[in-house]
Amino acid sequence: MPHTRDVSTPPDPYTPILKPPRERFPSASELRDAPRLRSASTSAVPRNLHVSGSKICPSKRHSVQLSPSSLPSSTPTAIRKPSISPTGSSIRRPRAMTVPNGRPPAGPSPPPSPSARALKNLDPKPLLRSLNALLDPKTQRIPDFLDVDHISALYERDMMERDQRDAIKRQVRAERAEGRISGHDLTVFGTSLREATMYASTVAVLGGCEHDLPIVVVSCVKELCCNSFQTPPPGAPKPNRDRLLALISDFDSEPYFGSKTTLNSADDLLEIYALLSTYLFALPDPVVLPEIFEALWAWCVVPSLQRTDFLEDESALKTLHTATATDVCVRIAHILLLLMPIPNLSLFVYMMGVFKRLPHLITEDIALAVLAGKTTKVPTAKSVCDGRGERAEILLRWLSERWDVIFKALFPSSEIKSNVTVSKIKPPSSSSICKVPRKTETPGDADSDASSVHSSSALHERLLDVTMDFDSERDTVQIQKAKKRQNRNAVLNNRTGVDSPAQDRSQKPVKAVSPVPPSPSPEPERTMSYDAAIRRISALEREVERTEVAMSDAINETFRAREQVKDLEAKLRDATKRPPVLELALDPRAADDWHAVLHSDTEALKAQLGNMKKERDAALKLVDEIKGVIN
């Protein structure tokens, strides 16, 4: 039976379309042992013709023995009914129906499978340029979270190894189909996604692209979604340990890696969920890389929380949560996800589809495994300090609310039925996110970039041409928009108070468009209640306290470092009986760059502290006014 799909009901956009396995071609021995056919027409036997007592004759043309009862009652006209000969004689096999060109007639063709393209990683340079244009230059900078050189190195490595990885995948899948063991003692649990997807993955079509997903994840998710898995309450029995260990052994051993394992979904739901969470927590790194996690939190989630923490109106909150493809935070999240490696991006997109189907899993361990990894399973000092496990749920909820728009931006060719309002403006694609002329790289530029791997001047040189061109282009666009808005407002002002266009043309002279645009009306100030003001003030005070504590800690560290330097100088003076002479060989260009970075960070902190103090003073003044009105 050909692999067909019911096209009457459109599939869920988050449900992957598993590609059917290819038919195994017969081996050379099977072809050698098979009987030879006289022609192509003799191989096509009608399905309604039942052959019994077949016998291959030693002659050149093969024939079969047929009994009269084996023939159908109604025979097609194009098939000649063979005459029954005496026992011992043979008749020829009937020919199949043919068309004038000699080929069998074409039956109803199966519906075409959806065309899928290979998912390829994109050049990070235009993505970083677009990201730099979206960020606030005063408070948000790319080097704060992302290592540009590391991202470029990962992209170049994937480009060089793409053909080799594809060849390895084809070879391993062919060996798996034949049941052969490679002998390399391969495992899945505890292995990185980049390695495991080469020999223990299956191909699924999601968003019009082919994704290589781990077999264990696809098998577990299929059973959990089909049975609408609900997490057990705290007092429920735990999964069967022996059954869980058996499943782990099946999905962690060659040659099938669990592809032939049958999961009894009715009885093993707890074990299946435990198997999936065990695999995700066993990954060396979380699915979402730590630097991408921190960038999403600082550049996407925190600005959204700052805009909604003092609003109490439900309609205002609903308006702010309605995401569009032109929102800055959504575009930043789209670019950050494109910077992830292909195996991580595929698995994250697949798991986000699971969270959209089963929203209650956002608060479970499986969500922490996707975003924070094993650092939340075994807490360390670093994970406790950064609070990644506590922030994972908030970040996942933020992404889930805007996932329809982000998914459509990641895969523009996919059609999604969603309630989220999408602007008609085309979302930034991977290749044309920022239409800025690229700078031609020369071998000399490559050498200079390689020599300044960990210097901020390298990043400045890479993004200088982009930012200058983008600023000039943005200024030009803003000037054009201002002129159009100015002409439109002038025309509207001239039409105000006129009874009809005919009277206006006959009685009033034509007025020239004023070059000065009308002054915009001041926006109404947002008002907040007394409780909201108190909460806002307390939040600002806590932020000020945290800033003061951080500054005091930095000052104490500086004094301790100075004391250590003095102690070392004293020890060196006692050892050599002469004053120490320290010679520092530092590139003046790098020193200037680092001084500029430190100065900009200091100025940014001072500006933030000043703004926070102004907000606190304004809030205190508002509280005093409210108290005066109440009294």
C-alpha positions in Angstrom: 0.0 0.0 0.0 1.5 3.4 -0.8 1.9 5.8 2.0 -1.0 8.2 1.6 -2.4 10.9 3.9 -5.9 12.1 4.3 -6.0 15.5 2.7 -9.6 16.3 3.7 -8.6 17.7 7.1 -5.5 19.9 7.3 -3.0 18.6 9.9 -2.0 20.5 13.0 0.9 22.8 12.0 2.8 21.6 15.1 2.3 17.9 14.3 5.3 16.6 12.4 4.7 14.5 9.2 6.8 11.4 9.6 8.4 10.4 6.3 7.5 6.8 5.3 10.5 4.4 5.2 11.9 3.7 1.8 11.3 0.2 0.3 14.2 -2.1 0.6 15.6 -3.0 -2.8 16.3 -6.8 -3.4 19.8 -7.9 -2.9 22.0 -9.4 -5.7 21.3 -13.0 -4.5 17.5 -12.4 -4.5 17.7 -11.0 -8.0 19.8 -14.0 -9.2 17.4 -16.6 -7.7 14.3 -14.9 -8.9 12.7 -16.3 -12.2 13.3 -14.2 -15.3 10.2 -12.5 -16.8 9.6 -12.6 -20.5 8.7 -8.9 -20.8 7.4 -6.1 -18.8 3.8 -6.9 -19.8 3.9 -10.4 -18.4 4.8 -9.1 -14.9 1.6 -7.1 -14.6 -1.0 -9.7 -13.5 -4.6 -8.5 -12.8 -5.4 -8.5 -9.1 -8.8 -10.1 -9.6 -7.2 -13.1 -11.4 -6.6 -15.8 -8.8 -3.9 -18.3 -9.8 -3.9 -21.8 -8.2 -1.6 -24.7 -8.8 1.1 -22.6 -10.5 3.9 -24.5 -12.0 7.0 -23.2 -13.7 7.9 -25.1 -16.9 11.4 -25.8 -18.1 10.8 -24.0 -21.4 12.0 -20.5 -22.3 8.5 -18.9 -21.9 7.1 -19.6 -18.4 3.6 -20.8 -18.1 1.2 -21.7 -15.3 -1.4 -24.4 -14.8 -4.9 -22.8 -14.5 -8.1 -24.5 -13.5 -11.5 -23.3 -14.8 -12.8 -22.5 -11.4 -9.9 -20.2 -10.7 -10.9 -17.8 -13.5 -13.2 -14.8 -12.7 -16.7 -14.8 -13.9 -16.4 -11.5 -15.7 -13.1 -11.1 -17.6 -12.0 -7.7 -19.0 -12.2 -7.4 -22.7 -8.6 -6.5 -23.1 -7.6 -9.8 -21.4 -7.9 -12.8 -23.6 -9.4 -15.8 -21.8 -7.1 -18.7 -22.2 -8.4 -22.0 -23.6 -8.3 -25.0 -21.3 -5.9 -27.7 -22.7 -5.6 -31.3 -21.7 -3.7 -32.3 -18.6 0.0 -32.0 -19.1 -0.2 -29.1 -21.6 0.5 -25.6 -20.5 -1.0 -22.2 -21.4 0.6 -18.9 -21.6 0.2 -16.2 -18.9 -2.3 -13.6 -20.1 -0.9 -10.2 -21.0 -1.8 -7.1 -19.0 -3.8 -4.3 -20.5 -1.6 -1.9 -22.5 -1.9 1.5 -24.0 -0.7 2.5 -27.5 2.8 3.4 -26.2 3.2 -0.1 -24.7 3.0 0.9 -21.0 0.4 -0.2 -18.5 -2.5 2.1 -18.1 -2.1 4.7 -15.3 -4.5 4.3 -12.4 -5.5 7.0 -10.0 -2.3 8.5 -8.7 -1.9 8.9 -5.0 -2.0 12.4 -3.5 1.4 14.0 -3.7 3.3 14.2 -0.5 4.1 17.7 0.8 7.4 18.9 -0.5 9.9 19.5 2.2 13.2 21.2 2.0 16.3 20.5 4.1 16.8 22.7 7.1 20.1 24.5 6.8 21.8 26.9 9.1 22.1 30.5 8.1 25.0 32.9 7.9 25.1 34.6 11.3 26.6 37.9 10.0 23.3 39.3 8.6 21.4 38.0 11.6 23.8 39.8 14.0 23.5 43.0 11.9 19.8 42.9 12.2 19.9 42.1 15.9 22.3 45.0 16.5 19.8 47.3 14.7 17.0 46.2 16.9 18.8 46.5 20.2 18.9 49.7 22.3 22.5 50.9 21.9 22.4 52.5 25.4 21.5 49.5 27.5 21.7 46.5 25.2 24.8 45.2 23.5 25.5 42.0 21.7 28.8 41.1 23.6 26.9 41.1 26.9 25.5 37.6 26.1 26.7 36.4 22.7 30.2 35.5 21.6 30.3 36.5 17.9 33.5 34.6 17.2 32.1 31.4 18.7 28.9 31.6 16.7 30.8 32.2 13.5 33.1 29.2 14.3 30.1 26.9 14.8 28.6 28.0 11.5 31.8 27.4 9.6 32.2 24.0 11.2 28.6 23.0 10.3 29.1 24.2 6.7 32.3 22.1 6.3 30.8 19.0 7.9 27.3 19.2 6.2 28.0 16.7 3.4 29.9 14.3 5.7 27.0 14.4 8.2 24.5 13.6 5.5 26.5 10.7 4.2 26.9 9.3 7.8 23.1 9.6 8.3 22.3 7.7 5.1 24.8 5.0 5.9 23.6 4.5 9.4 19.9 4.4 8.4 20.7 1.8 5.8 22.5 -0.3 8.3 19.6 0.1 10.7 17.2 -1.1 8.1 19.3 -4.2 7.6 19.8 -4.7 11.3 23.6 -4.5 11.2 25.6 -3.2 14.2 28.3 -0.7 13.5 30.6 -2.0 16.3 31.5 1.5 17.6 29.5 1.1 20.9 27.3 4.1 20.2 24.9 5.4 22.8 22.2 8.0 23.0 21.7 9.0 26.6 24.3 11.5 27.7 25.4 12.2 24.1 25.1 15.6 22.5 22.4 16.3 20.0 24.9 17.0 17.3 26.3 13.4 17.6 23.1 11.5 18.4 21.1 12.9 15.5 23.7 11.4 13.1 22.9 7.8 14.0 19.8 7.7 16.3 17.4 10.1 14.6 14.3 10.0 12.4 13.2 12.5 9.8 10.0 14.5 10.4 8.5 17.3 8.3 7.5 20.3 10.4 6.9 23.8 9.0 7.8 22.7 5.5 11.3 21.6 6.5 12.9 18.2 7.3 14.0 17.9 10.9 16.3 15.2 12.3 14.8 14.4 15.7 16.0 11.8 18.3 14.0 8.5 18.0 13.4 8.4 21.8 11.8 11.9 21.8 9.5 11.2 18.8 8.4 7.9 20.2 7.6 9.3 23.7 5.9 12.5 22.5 3.7 10.5 20.1 2.4 8.4 22.9 2.0 11.3 25.4 0.1 13.4 22.9 -2.2 10.6 21.7 -3.3 9.8 25.2 -3.4 13.5 26.4 -1.0 12.7 29.3 -1.8 14.4 32.6 1.0 14.7 35.2 0.2 12.6 38.3 -0.5 14.3 41.6 2.1 14.3 44.3 0.8 11.2 46.1 0.5 9.1 43.0 2.7 5.9 42.5 6.1 6.4 40.9 7.1 4.8 37.6 8.2 1.2 37.6 12.0 1.2 37.9 12.5 -2.1 36.1 10.3 -1.1 33.1 12.0 2.3 32.9 15.5 0.7 32.9 14.4 -1.7 30.2 13.1 1.2 28.0 16.3 3.1 28.5 18.3 0.0 27.5 16.2 -0.4 24.3 16.5 3.2 23.2 20.2 3.4 24.1 21.5 0.3 22.2 22.3 -0.5 18.6 21.3 -1.0 15.9 17.7 0.2 16.2 17.9 2.6 19.2 14.3 2.0 20.1 12.8 2.3 16.6 11.5 -1.3 16.9 10.3 -1.0 20.5 6.6 -1.1 21.1 5.3 1.2 23.8 2.2 0.1 25.7 0.7 3.5 26.1 -2.2 2.3 28.3 0.1 1.0 31.1 3.4 2.8 30.5 2.5 6.5 30.4 4.4 7.2 33.6 7.4 5.3 32.4 7.3 7.0 29.0 7.2 10.4 30.6 10.1 9.4 32.9 12.0 8.1 29.9 11.6 11.5 28.0 12.6 13.6 31.0 15.6 11.3 31.7 16.9 11.8 28.2 16.4 15.6 28.2 18.1 15.9 31.6 21.0 13.6 30.5 22.0 15.9 27.6 25.4 17.6 28.2 23.9 21.0 27.4 20.3 22.2 27.5 18.3 22.4 24.3 18.3 26.2 24.5 22.0 27.2 25.0 22.7 29.2 28.1 23.8 32.4 26.2 20.6 32.3 24.1 18.5 31.8 27.3 20.1 34.8 29.0 19.7 36.9 25.8 16.0 36.0 25.5 15.4 36.8 29.1 17.2 40.2 29.1 16.1 41.4 25.7 12.6 39.9 25.3 11.0 38.9 28.7 12.3 41.7 30.9 11.1 44.6 28.6 7.7 42.9 28.4 7.5 42.6 32.2 8.5 46.2 32.6 5.6 47.3 30.4 3.0 45.2 32.1 3.9 45.1 35.8 2.1 48.3 36.8 -1.0 47.9 34.6 -4.1 46.4 36.2 -6.6 46.8 33.4 -7.3 43.4 31.8 -8.0 44.9 28.4 -4.6 46.6 28.4 -2.8 43.4 29.4 -4.6 41.5 26.7 -3.6 44.2 24.1 0.0 44.0 25.3 0.1 40.2 25.1 -1.3 40.2 21.5 1.9 39.7 19.6 2.6 40.7 16.0 5.4 39.9 13.6 6.6 43.5 13.8 7.1 43.6 17.6 10.7 44.2 18.5 10.8 41.5 21.2 9.3 39.0 18.8 11.8 39.8 16.1 14.7 39.6 18.6 13.5 36.2 19.7 13.2 35.1 16.1 16.8 36.1 15.3 18.2 34.5 18.5 16.5 31.2 17.7 18.0 31.2 14.2 21.5 31.5 15.8 21.0 28.2 17.5 22.6 25.0 16.0 20.3 23.1 13.7 19.8 20.0 16.0 18.9 22.2 18.9 16.6 24.4 16.9 14.7 21.4 15.5 14.2 19.8 18.9 13.2 23.1 20.4 10.6 23.7 17.7 9.3 20.2 18.1 9.0 20.5 21.9 7.3 23.9 21.6 4.6 22.1 19.6 4.2 19.7 22.5 3.8 22.5 25.0 1.2 24.1 22.7 -0.8 20.8 22.7 -0.2 20.0 26.4 0.1 23.4 28.1 0.2 22.0 31.6 3.6 20.5 30.9 5.1 24.1 31.0 5.2 23.9 34.8 6.7 20.4 34.9 10.3 19.1 34.9 10.3 18.5 31.2 10.1 22.3 30.6 13.0 22.9 32.9 15.0 20.2 31.0 14.5 21.9 27.7 15.4 25.4 28.8 17.8 24.9 31.8 19.1 21.4 31.4 20.6 19.3 34.1 21.7 22.3 36.1 18.2 22.4 37.6 18.2 18.6 38.3 21.4 18.8 40.2 21.7 22.4 41.4 25.1 23.9 41.6 26.3 27.2 43.0 26.2 28.9 39.6 22.6 27.7 38.8 21.4 28.8 42.2 22.9 32.3 41.7 21.5 32.9 38.3 18.0 31.4 39.1 17.7 29.9 35.7 15.3 27.2 36.9 12.9 29.8 38.3 13.0 31.9 35.2 12.5 29.0 32.8 8.7 28.8 33.4 8.3 32.5 32.8 10.4 32.4 29.6 8.5 29.4 28.3 5.1 31.1 29.0 6.3 34.2 27.1 7.4 32.1 24.1 4.2 30.0 24.2 2.0 33.1 24.0 3.9 34.4 20.9 4.8 31.0 19.4 2.4 31.2 16.5 4.1 34.4 15.2 7.6 33.2 15.9 6.9 29.9 14.2 5.6 31.6 11.1 8.7 33.8 11.0 11.0 30.8 11.4 9.2 28.9 8.6 7.6 31.5 6.3 6.2 28.9 3.9 4.1 27.2 6.5 0.5 28.2 7.0 -0.7 28.4 10.5 -4.3 28.9 11.7 -4.0 31.0 14.8 -5.9 33.6 16.8 -2.9 35.8 17.0 -3.1 39.0 15.0 -0.3 39.2 12.4 0.5 42.4 10.7 0.6 42.6 6.9 4.2 43.7 7.0 6.4 40.9 5.9 8.3 39.4 8.9 12.1 39.5 8.6 13.3 36.4 6.8 16.6 34.7 7.3 18.2 36.1 4.2 16.7 39.6 4.0 16.2 40.6 7.7 18.1 43.7 7.2 18.7 44.9 3.6 22.1 46.4 4.1 24.9 46.1 1.6 27.4 43.5 2.8 31.0 44.4 3.1 33.3 42.4 0.8 35.7 40.4 2.9 39.3 40.0 1.9 42.0 37.5 3.1 43.5 40.4 5.1 40.3 41.0 6.9 40.0 37.3 7.8 43.5 37.3 9.2 42.8 40.4 11.3 39.6 38.8 12.6 41.4 35.7 13.6 44.1 37.6 15.4 41.6 39.5 17.5 39.3 36.7 18.7 38.6 37.9 22.2 38.8 41.7 21.6 35.9 44.0 21.5 37.5 45.9 18.7 36.9 42.9 16.4 33.2 43.2 17.0 33.3 46.9 16.5 35.0 46.5 13.2 32.5 43.9 12.0 29.4 45.9 12.9 30.8 49.4 12.1 29.9 49.3 8.4 26.5 47.8 9.2 25.5 50.3 11.9 26.6 53.3 9.8 24.7 52.1 6.7 21.7 51.2 8.8 21.6 54.5 10.6 21.8 56.4 7.3 19.1 54.3 5.7 16.9 54.6 8.8 17.3 58.4 8.8 16.3 58.5 5.1 13.3 56.4 5.7 12.2 58.5 8.7 12.6 61.7 6.7 10.4 60.3 3.9 7.8 59.1 6.4 7.8 62.6 8.1 7.2 64.3 4.7 4.3 62.0 3.9 2.8 62.5 7.3 3.3 66.2 7.0 1.5 66.4 3.6 -1.3 64.2 4.8 -1.9 66.3 8.0 -1.8 69.5 5.9 -4.4 68.1 3.5 -6.7 67.0 6.4 -6.4 70.4 8.1 -7.3 72.2 4.9 -10.4 70.0 4.5 -11.6 70.6 8.0 -14.8 72.7 8.2 -15.6 72.7 4.5 -19.2 71.9 3.4 -18.5 70.4 0.0 -15.5 70.1 -2.3 -17.2 72.1 -5.0 -17.9 75.1 -2.7 -14.3 74.9 -1.4 -12.9 75.0 -4.9 -15.2 77.9 -6.0 -15.0 80.1 -2.8 -11.6 79.5 -1.2 -8.2 79.9 -2.9 -5.9 77.0 -3.0 -3.6 76.9 0.0 0.0 75.8 -0.1 1.1 72.9 2.0 2.7 74.2 5.2 6.3 72.9 5.5 5.9 72.8 9.3 4.0 69.8 10.6 1.3 70.3 13.1 2.4 69.9 16.7 1.4 66.4 18.0 -1.1 66.3 20.7 0.4 65.2 24.1 -0.2 61.6 24.9 -2.4 61.1 28.0 -0.5 60.1 31.0 -1.0 56.6 32.4 -2.7 56.6 35.8 -2.2 53.9 38.4 -4.0 53.1 41.5 -2.7 53.6 45.0 -1.8 49.9 45.4 -0.1 49.8 42.0 2.0 52.8 42.9 3.0 51.2 46.2 4.0 48.0 44.4 6.0 50.0 41.8 7.8 52.0 44.5 8.7 48.9 46.4 10.0 47.3 43.2 12.1 50.3 42.5 13.4 50.4 46.0 14.4 46.7 45.8 16.2 47.4 42.5 18.1 50.3 44.0 19.1 48.2 47.0 20.3 45.4 44.7 22.3 48.0 42.7 23.8 49.4 45.8 24.8 46.0 47.1 26.4 45.1 43.8 28.3 48.4 43.8 29.5 47.8 47.4 30.6 44.3 46.5 32.5 45.6 43.5 34.2 48.3 45.7 35.1 45.7 48.3 36.6 43.4 45.7 38.7 46.3 44.4 40.0 47.1 47.8 40.9 43.4 48.5 42.6 43.2 45.1 44.7 46.3 46.0 45.6 44.8 49.3 46.7 41.6 47.6 48.8 43.6 45.2 50.5 45.5 48.1 51.2 42.2 49.9 52.8 40.8 46.7 54.9 43.9 46.2 56.1 43.7 49.8 57.0 40.0 49.4 58.8 40.8 46.1 60.7 43.7 47.7 61.8 41.5 50.5 63.0 38.8 48.1 64.9 41.0 45.8 65.9 43.8 48.2 64.9 46.4 45.6 61.7 48.0 44.5 59.8 45.9 42.0 59.6 47.0 38.4 56.5 45.8 36.6 56.4 46.0 32.9 53.1 45.5 31.2 53.0 45.0 27.4 49.5 45.8 26.4 48.2 46.8 23.0 47.2 50.4 23.3 44.3 49.9 20.9 42.9 47.0 23.0 43.4 49.0 26.2 41.5 52.0 24.7 38.7 49.6 23.6 38.4 48.1 27.0 38.4 51.5 28.7 35.7 52.6 26.3 33.6 49.6 27.2 34.0 50.1 30.9 33.2 53.8 30.5 30.0 53.0 28.5 29.0 50.4 31.1 29.5 52.9 33.9 27.5 55.6 32.1 24.7 53.2 31.4 24.5 52.2 35.0 24.5 55.8 36.1 21.7 56.6 33.6 19.6 53.6 34.8 20.1 54.7 38.4 19.1 58.2 37.6 16.0 57.1 35.7 15.0 54.8 38.6 15.5 57.7 41.1 13.3 59.9 38.9 10.6 57.3 38.8 10.8 56.8 42.5 10.5 60.6 43.1 7.6 60.8 40.7 5.9 57.9 42.4 6.4 59.3 45.8 5.0 62.6 44.6 2.0 60.8 43.2 1.5 59.0 46.5 1.6 62.3 48.4 -1.0 63.7 46.1 -3.2 60.7 46.5 -2.9 60.9 50.3 -3.7 64.6 50.2 -6.8 63.9 48.1 -7.9 61.1 50.5 -7.3 63.2 53.6 
